[in-house]
Amino acid sequence: MTFTQKITCPDKPGLYSGFFRLAHGSDSIEFGEKVYIDLLVEEPEAENKKQLLLRSQQMVEKFEMNEGLNQSFEIDSVKSNE
């Protein structure tokens, strides 16, 4: 059996652990083995930090140019390593 679970990693760097277990029915009766997961969230690399800071600065400049914050805008995105 194969299944996929989307996981959102924490923003703060560190080691995170957890487990999942399949469940069935309205009573959520657990069955099967537990599936353990270890996540290592690392600090962004220096170059990536520079890109993130640049994007943040671009956003601030866009807000400063507009009178209100209810206007939409687009900036260039940075491709992640996912």
Protein Blocks (a to p, Z undefined) as FASTA:
>chain_A
ZZdddddddfbgcdddddddddedjkopaedjddddddddddddfklmmmmmmmmmmmmm
mmmmpmbfkbccdddddddfZZ
